[in-house]
Amino acid sequence: LSQPPSHAQDARLGIYEKTELMFDYRPVYRKKGGDYLYYSHDDHQNWLVGPTWGGKLRAIQSNSQDGAFCPNAATAWVVAGASGEWQESD
């Protein structure tokens, strides 16, 4: 993940590695010692980044609602700004 519109989520950028976990028929990824990247069918078919996989708390999410099988295929990412508003990524 890269290029957020603000610095509020910089700590969540980086390389996420595939884990052995599955959620909503998709693999779960994790940044070393950090957040999870996972797909949620129940939540508008988005890829989400948050502190727990399968949770509702998230800081970055795909906004395309296209059901992309892998996060690299997802488009239109948004990030939570410092005050909690969603902002489109570049």
Order of alpha helices (4+ residues) and beta strands (2+ residues): beta-beta-beta-beta-beta-beta-beta
